[in-house]
Amino acid sequence: MPNGEQLKALLQSHADGDEARFLSIAMQMAAHEAKLGHGKLAQELRDLIDKVKTIRRAGDNQPIPLVKPRGELSDILSATYPKLRLADMVLAPDIAASLHRLIKEHSYVQKIRSHGLAPRKKLLLIGPPGTGKTLTASVIAGELGLPLFVVRLDSLMTKYMGETAAKLRLIFNSINDVRGVYLFDEFDSIGAHRGLTNDVGEIRRVLNSFLQLIEQDDSNSLLIAATNHPTLLDHALFRRFDDVIEYRLPGETEIVSVLKSKLAGFTVSKPQRL
């Protein structure tokens, strides 16, 4: 049987999304079983590892959903496993470059951490509706093979004093425990400026809690906030994010690219002469 350290390392690599290390530890466990004379078990482990590698080479990067929101979290977070890729989006060059860099950093997150550095992991996406902010979260999750957790703001926000802040802490506990992409859509509903005339004490407390929690977060998860109304956000929020990416309405070049990609599968037949 595998020893305790191997089991801990196996679970940690899964939580970190480090598939290469996960498979390496699994191979070590297979070798250990072979040394103990458990040839059949060792071969079964090797066969399973080979099967996983074959699936990955075939392009199916959907992670096994070992962890889904449970208990109170199941009402606050919805989990999906997107298959979208960056190539599915038509983006301005500067936005595409920022996302490529982010995805590359998180593909080597353990190597970056080993040098005492940290990848960009907190994104604020701003811009008009329909420009791809929400889709970006799905694409990043799909590229990295991570689950996408969308925060349900209707369940997060409550009328009871202190309850919303308590639910926020549950979300950040999940961010720390389960590596994934966490999306706060319509972020201005909890990040509104504390000086607004219609501000109430509870909303101010929620924002203060969010500022403290995001400052303390040192996980390998990605936190993405998206809003159509950046001018409503409290100024203290902007410096808590590693990158602020501004989405714009598509120009002529982007519109042509979208039309070409959408119409590529259609064939036009010549009209028959009467």
Helices and strands as residue ranges (DSSP letters): H 4-16, H 19-35, H 39-57, H 73-76, E 77-80, G 86-88, H 93-107, H 109-114, E 122-126, H 133-144, E 148-151, H 153-156, H 163-177, E 181-184, H 188-191, H 201-216, E 222-227, G 230-232, H 235-238, E 243-246, H 252-263
